[in-house]
Amino acid sequence: MIKKVLVANRGEIAVRVMRSCRELGIKTVAVYSEADRKAMHVRYADEAYPIGPSPSNESYLVIDKIMKVAKRSGADAIHPGYGFLSENAEFARRVRKDGLIFIGPSSHAITTMGDKITARQTMIEAGVPVVPGTKQKLETEADLKKITADIGLPVMIKASAGGGGKGMRMVKNAEDLLPALRAARSEALNAFGDDSVYIEKYIENPHHIEFQVLADKMGNVIHLCERECSIQRRHQKLIEETPSPLMTPELREKMGNAAVAAAKAVDYEGAGTIEFLVDNNLNYYFLEMNTRLQVEHPITERVIGIDLVKEQIRIADGEKVCFEQHEVHQSGHAIECRIYAEDPDNNFMPSPGLIRRITEPTGLGVRTDGYVYEGYEIPLYYDPMISKLIVWGRIREDAINRMKRALYEYKISGVKTSIKFLEKIMDTKEFHEGKYDTHFIEHNFKELLEDKNKCNTRCQDIAIITAFIDYKKKLEKIKPKFNGAALAGKPSGWKEFGRKKASLRI
Ligand code: MV4
């Protein structure tokens, strides 16, 4: 039985994992870099140990340092979160070699899925549809021309060691093939030390839809339905929702079965995600498998009614998956918005700094997974995502309206955030109708950056300040003996101001 978990991560996901540990009565161990001495995950954990300088390659990515803390603290298991060492096969192997439980899949599953050519081959053998393209890694430039002639332009040249959009080139014209190949190879060699590439037919206007799977040590694999993740900007997801507006019960069953087959093909264990591209004719193709818990896991938790971190821990402890496939049902609709400390008006530049004030939305159907607090300074070394806002509604329309309400309630000052940008996405026709694909942000970019409400926002700010001054004045008047009645009766001065000067332009 797992009694103490070391969380080899930081930020919201470290807190998220520790919350489930606390509910399970499991002790938690935090590790932290110099920049994270005052971080929430350090405060939340039962114990916390420093692991060195702020850059992650000197702290969160150093396997030896993490293992030393694991030994010293007496942790019996390690949860890697997402990012950092979560998909590092060497880390998974090392944790187990040192006699600890790695809360995640085997290093074999990580390696197989990490190499995209091997992953494609494995999927073809398992009968999972992949994008038409090469089975082997591309050898010669002559092969490139031959294969392209077979599948037809446009094509995608992708790095085998890549994923998430790195080392990828789309080619429309035959004369661009060789330059694109050379560029993709050199980018891949630079980024991953491996210049292996493969070719796929380019899928136009695809949807990015992924399936959550859970697999136990006994070989039971279930899927927990899909997440629609098409709303992204430069491979950074902004909004996810489930169910996907595109999905049908028949397609869900087919893709779900494919996801289960994909997991079985690598003897998967734990929580994993199969990513698919889905075209306009509802053809679906395996893209990649993420062998970790994902950022957007809470929308699945909400609609399926499950705690994925608890399930990860139970599975790592040798228990069976909690459901049979026929017991899995979606209830209602969930949407997640990722809140980034970035400035949409300045090319989404990261906006690290001091959180002066923060008011988070609450109320029916609202969840926030965050880690920042008033007075906390966001370090510049790590991911700029500061929180995830997850809402639930009985139907999609309710969920959208609730998301708008929650974004309206969300107030953060001190750093720039993506909140306004997300509010504008909620107001677009395409999002409302659920008719969007991976090009959504490009299609709507101009409209999303327009600031129609500048005056409105400033009026609101001024109203708040005026109301505060008004309140202070009233307090002064009634100072000698506090009398609530003095506050009642007369309408507030700022409201008068609002009525009289409604046409005032500020
Ligand atoms: C593709 C594609 C179209 N056709 N492959 C981007 C991230 C990486 N995981 C794979 N990606 C894509 N692969 C073929 N054959 C389009 C994309 C793509 C994309 C995929 C998912 C989510 C957002 C995307 C944005 C641009 C391109």
Residues whose N, C-alpha, C, O or C-beta is under 5 A from the ligand:
A	BS01	MV4	V131 M156 G163 G164 G165 E200 K201 Y202 I203 H208 T438
